[in-house]
Structures are given as C-alpha cells and as structure tokens.
C-alpha cells in the first residue's frame, strides 16, 4: 500500500496523498459576497486572515446550480455528464414516473472520497440534510458518514459512528434552521480533534442564504459562526478548502414579490393541457424555503411537437435567459442527455421557473424569495488556507477542481 | 394650444397630458434588492406603502447599463440606436480622439421633457452630477434645470433659477457623497411645494450603491432618506414614478479583490502593442468610486484584423459573458453603430473590463468594488404610487417605458 499513498487516481485525475488532514467544505448557496460583506462588517476575522495568508479564487459551479449536482461534481471531480446526478430527480419516460436521484444506483462515477478510503485514508463526511448522505458516502471504506438531520439515528454499522448527536454537544437541529449547518461544523470539529481523519467533507444547507442577503444581520451571524469553527479547524493543523455548490440571488421585484414564469401554464396553452411535462429539478422533500422555485427547468414534449419551435417561444418569454434543445443544452452545461427533457430552460437572474400557478405553495415564504439554479448563480468562492501555485488562469476554474488544487497545488 | 394639451407625441410615442404633477425619479444604480431589503429592514415604510397601493414592476435597462445611455433613453422613450448616447464618450476614428458625449450636439432625438415644455408644461430637471444636465435640459422651454454638483452657480438665464443652493437648505454637497443625491430631493421638494411644476425629473448618483450592498447599513440609510422625501412628494398630490438607470453587483472575489479582465493587455498580446484601442464607456471625470471599471467595453481594431477571430478569442476569456462584432452587438443592444467599436464585450456578473493593468487607479476604492455596465445589471425596479392597468406583459418592459406608463396607464 505504500505506492498507493503517493497518489490516488479517480475519474482520470490524479490526486497526491495529503500531507496533513484535508477539510473540504461546501457552503451551500454561498454567493461570494456573503463572505466579502461579512469580512467588511468585521464578522469574519478568520476568513479575512485565511484570504490573506492563503488563496482566494472564484470558480464556476455546475449549471443547474443546485445542491446535488454540484456536491457530486465536487467529490468526483467531473461534471454531471460523467457522474449522472443532474438534479434532485429526473423523469423516467419509460415508466412515466419522477425518480429521486438520492440513491447511489444513479451515480455513474466513483468519488475521490471513496478512492482515498480504498487506499487507506480515514474519511469523514458530514452533511446538513440527509438527502446527500447516501450519494456522498457511496463506497466509503471504514469511513464515517452521517447527516445533521438524522444525527440521532446513526449506527456504527451504517454510519461508522454511534450516536453522532453526542459529538456536537447540540440538540438535534430543525431541518429549517441555521443550527443544522452549525451542527455539521461542531461535529466535524470534534471528530478532527479526536480522530484526526485524513479527509473530511462538510456540506451545509442554504436555509440562511435563501432568507438573508449578503451583509445583512442574519447572514453575518451565519458567517460569524462559520468563521469561529474555521479558526479552530485551522488551529488543528488541517488544510482548509472552502467552496460552494451555487450562489444565490433575489428573485423578486422591489416590492418583494417573486417573478415566476409558469412554464407548464405556457406549454399547456401552446400544445394542450398536460401534453408536456415540466420538471423542476430543485424540487425535493424540503421546499418550504424556496417553494420549489429555481432558475433551471427541463420539459418533456409529446411526440410530434418540434422542440425547436418550443425553444424559440420559451426563449422569448420575459425573464427567460436562454432555452435549448436537449443536445445543445447538455453540451453547453455538460449534462447527461438521458436524464434531461427535450428542452432546457434557464431563467434570468431575477426570475424563477414554476410549473402551474396553482401548484406552487408560497405560504412557506416568510421573506422575499431568494433562489438559484441558473447561470446567474454559477460563480462561487474557492478559498484555501494555504497558498496555491501553478494554477492555469487561462481556463475557467470549476468548483470541482477543489480537490485537485487542495491536494496538488498548495505550497 | 388646447389641442396640444390632450397629448404630446415624442419620437413616435404619444403621451397624455398629466392630470396632476408627474415626478419621474431615476435612482442611479438602484438594483431592485436595495428597495426590497430596505423595506424588510423597516427603513422604507413609504416605499412599502407605495408598492402596496400602487404598482411594482421590473424593467430592462439599456445595455451598456450605464448612467447616461439610460437617463437619455428614459427621457426620450427610445433606445440609444435612436437617441445616440451610448456611453459617456466614444472614439472618433477620423480625428483619432476620444469624445465626451455630454454635449447635446450628440443627442439625435428630442426629449419628452422638451416636448411637453414646448406644449406649455412647466418642467423641472435636477441631477446629482453636472455631466447629465446639459443633455437632459436640451431644448427645454421656460424650464428649470440644474445639478446638485453646481447648485451654487445657477443663474436664471442658464438654469431657469437663481441660487438653486438656497432651495435645499443644505450646504453644497461633495461630488462623492450621499448628500449629492439628497440635495436633488430636497431641492425638488421645495420646487414642487412652491412652484408646482407639471413634470419634474430627478436623477441621483450611485455613490452609495457603488459602496454598499442591499440591506447593509449605508444602503438602508440612503433609502430611508429617499423614503422620507417620497412621502412628502406624495403628500403634495404628485404622481410618483421611480426607476433606475442600472443595477449594481459585487465585482470581486470573496476576499474583496476586483476581478478585472484587462482587454488592452490581451489585445496587445494578440495583435501588437496599441494596435487596437479599448474604450471603456463608463469612464468620466468621476471615477474614484469605481476606478473606471465596468462590465461593458468596445474596441477598435486596426485594418486587416478579422473582428470575427478577435471576438472568438475575447469570448473565451474567463469572466467574459459574450463578445460581438459591431453589427451583431448593436442589433442585440440597440446601439448606434457609428459610435461603437469593431467589437463589443460584456463581462459576467462578477467581473469588470479594464484596459491595461497599469492604467487603472484603484487607490480610490476604499471598499470592495461594486459596479455595472453588463447584462447582469440590466434589471431595474419600476414603481408608481398609482395602479397601472393595461400593461402588455407578453413583452419585456423597458425602463424607458416609464413616461408611457406614468402618463398613459395609471388609474
């Protein structure tokens, strides 16, 4: 096993063995300005130090700029065209059902986490929501993998740790809370201090980012919390690499009312009631904070309808940034064609895409809608607490280059 | 003159005579979220009421999303392809000089303000900076037109008012200050209360928006100030119509360092030192708050260089959203071809365009750069303190529809 410790190759990318523990953090919905504004407000002194002594970059996330496609890209180092997870669910045309993609059976590429664990590294994965856990923990050997959401239900056999709840010293947080993310850091810090794993992957939830704009009190409080944990993790001698799955934007007019393009209503009018089927891949069991409204959608058309004509009409709708036929859209965004509809639609920065007016429950929106999914949310921060060298700035950096930079490019 | 008072036609659009005083306000750099967040923070109770009793819309600004092209579109009701003002300056190829477009000689369309003044309306125009004054006041008959910046130098002969400074009860504000905008409202309120003009056009400066993100203390303080003046103007029985010339975005990484694409450096490398000439139409005499860095640029190429090849290379630069040859870019953004270069470049939301690394003085940037100019800053609020009816939502609203809605569509 000595040879294996020089480097591990996963999906054709070689990663050097870590010289100290590596913590990769995906801060859900962390538009870069959240950190900039928190630093400016004095709420994130460690992040300011980290940017100064280390490396601050921007990178492109995967579009659709949603949580699962990006977390899976980060841990595999490849786009959804390769790993297959292009949303929270897809429509299975043969069975006529909408299928959740939380089962690792849908994952088409191995993860860097599993690759290192097979080579003998001790790997810890902690997520806020449980939906990501099974995908991120896939094929982990002797690792620990659990979610804050179900921290009270962990077992050594399934999660590699008994009673994860006790690790954090916190009570089990609510799914819709800032504490769900805080739990991830509290448990991670405890595990780093006690077990010193080789790789730790921490993934938060964007409950706060969906509510609070960069620099506002709720947002600064979140980054202040994050900042204190990062300082302690740094003090333990770990490499810290931080990025995000996507950014976040206000999706409202000045009054605070959401700008929604109801795609199913439009398609119903053009080609008949329910002739097409609109899929909103942001949808998952937890939609209260965004009403299942994001800026990316795909639609399946009935036989005989020309996708090109529909694309032209969709692209002309106010608030639509671009529409594509399947092949063109999948090429543009590196998505798997067999899991996308006949047309792909991206909304502009201030707009979101819905199905029909009566199908979206907006009663959970207590504050003006902020959301993501489009190209307007593709730019994310990428920070390291050590200096990076030899990065090729002539190409676009991706958030899924983070393991490459963290393991191969830090001084 | 009775017949004229039914409607006034300017640039092929007919505007009904106002039934009460009309105040059109262009809040420079007012990304919609500034208002949303100010309302949420309780800093803008009148704007909240205004949205409730009146109308809240979003509209597309002109790209380049800069101050002069948009203010001129708003007061003419047409895009720059018609009125000619496509930036703060353009490059005159024949003379080899860069020409400021603050002289009305460059304006190719009449203004709605001048049209109504010729029909007998009393018109008042107040701007923050002086650079807009001559253009906005062009061909005004018996009107008042002055800037806060030079309020101490007004004369009845030139500006239609002696000693405009006394109107506001304020001392002359600094050019780089929030007070420069406050002066516009203070003077406007005094004129509305004392002279009750038929049309008042108020245009602020984006000094605050370049510094402070939506919902942060400095921004909320600005909108709180604005809010108090709007309430008083409403109480005087005026129709209030509010929009913006452009939005505003953070143009930095998480650390707060600006993301700059140095176009002249790139072109120098590709086709030789100073063979091309990059024009940044944001540049004007006041650049300390943005370092002349915006998200829109045009470049003139030497004879013999294929624009198509350069466009392909420019479009591939990380941070560039799109690049166009002149004709395509002018068609896309409705710009006058004779005042644009051979290629047109738009930067992404988090990036700005510069000339050469050594030509931008960033010492005036005391806070992380926020700027505008691209399509990411094209969405702006459009608010009315009365209900609008009969608006065609199947087409994109433009900020330069504001006089049409204010005069033709309000109940």
Interface residues (C-beta under 8 A of the other chain):
Chain A: X32 X33 X34 X35 X36 X37 X39 X40 X41 X47 X48 X51 X52 X56 X57 X58 X213 X214 X215 X216 X250 X252 X253 X254 X255 X256 X257 X259 X318 X348 X349 X350 X367 X368 X376 X379 X381 X383 X393 X394 X395 X396 X397
Chain B: X32 X33 X34 X35 X36 X37 X39 X40 X41 X47 X48 X51 X52 X56 X57 X58 X213 X214 X215 X216 X250 X252 X253 X254 X255 X256 X257 X259 X318 X348 X349 X350 X367 X368 X376 X379 X381 X383 X393 X394 X395 X396 X397
